Amino acid sequence: MGRLLVLIALVVVAAWLIRRALRRAATHDAPESSAVRDELVRCAHCGLLLPRAEARESAGALYCSEEHARLGPARRRAAP
């Protein structure tokens, strides 16, 4: 009975060490890609904030949709 408990404890510790090592390896690769993916940018036409990964680029500006990219930057009205 004692051998069985020791064997179970060893298997649990080995599984924990493997999961911890895999989790650390995944977090070393992720910060660079997630930083770019999570960066918020503003649409040049409507001002909507959206993740950079979802933005469309046209003529050096970022837009929230293909239609806004086609329309271009918004024309701002002059203050009265």
C-alpha positions as CSV (number, residue, x, y, z in Angstrom):
1,M,0.0,0.0,0.0
2,G,2.9,2.4,0.8
3,R,4.5,1.7,-2.5
4,L,1.3,2.6,-4.3
5,L,1.0,5.9,-2.5
6,V,4.6,6.8,-3.3
7,L,4.1,5.9,-7.0
8,I,0.9,8.1,-7.2
9,A,2.8,11.0,-5.5
10,L,5.7,10.7,-8.0
11,V,3.3,10.7,-11.0
12,V,1.5,13.8,-9.6
13,V,4.7,15.7,-9.1
14,A,6.0,14.7,-12.5
15,A,2.8,15.9,-14.2
16,W,3.0,19.2,-12.3
17,L,6.6,19.8,-13.3
18,I,5.8,19.1,-17.0
19,R,2.8,21.4,-17.0
20,R,4.8,24.1,-15.3
21,A,7.6,23.8,-17.9
22,L,5.2,23.9,-20.8
23,R,3.4,26.9,-19.4
24,R,6.7,28.8,-19.0
25,A,7.8,27.9,-22.6
26,A,4.4,29.2,-23.9
27,T,4.7,32.5,-22.0
28,H,8.2,33.2,-23.3
29,D,6.9,33.2,-26.9
30,A,3.6,34.9,-26.3
31,P,4.5,38.4,-24.9
32,E,5.8,39.8,-28.2
33,S,2.9,38.6,-30.3
34,S,0.2,39.5,-27.8
35,A,1.6,43.0,-27.3
36,V,1.1,43.7,-31.0
37,R,-2.3,41.9,-31.1
38,D,-3.6,43.8,-28.0
39,E,-2.4,47.3,-29.1
40,L,-5.4,49.6,-29.7
41,V,-5.4,51.9,-32.7
42,R,-7.9,54.6,-33.7
43,C,-9.8,54.5,-37.1
44,A,-8.7,57.6,-39.1
45,H,-12.3,58.0,-40.4
46,C,-14.6,57.5,-37.4
47,G,-12.3,57.4,-34.4
48,L,-13.3,53.9,-33.3
49,L,-10.7,52.1,-31.1
50,L,-9.9,48.6,-32.3
51,P,-7.1,46.0,-31.9
52,R,-4.3,46.6,-34.4
53,A,-4.7,43.0,-35.7
54,E,-8.2,43.8,-36.9
55,A,-7.4,47.2,-38.5
56,R,-7.1,47.8,-42.2
57,E,-4.2,50.0,-43.5
58,S,-4.5,52.3,-46.4
59,A,-2.2,55.2,-47.5
60,G,-0.4,55.0,-44.2
61,A,-3.5,55.4,-42.0
62,L,-5.5,52.7,-40.1
63,Y,-9.2,52.1,-40.5
64,C,-11.8,49.9,-38.9
65,S,-13.3,48.6,-42.1
66,E,-12.7,48.4,-45.9
67,E,-15.4,51.1,-46.5
68,H,-13.7,53.5,-44.2
69,A,-10.4,52.8,-45.8
70,R,-12.0,53.5,-49.2
71,L,-13.6,56.8,-47.9
72,G,-10.3,58.0,-46.4
73,P,-9.8,60.2,-43.3
74,A,-12.8,62.1,-42.0
75,R,-13.1,65.8,-42.8
76,R,-13.4,67.6,-39.6
77,R,-15.9,70.5,-39.4
78,A,-14.6,73.9,-38.3
79,A,-15.7,75.1,-34.9
80,P,-18.4,77.9,-35.0
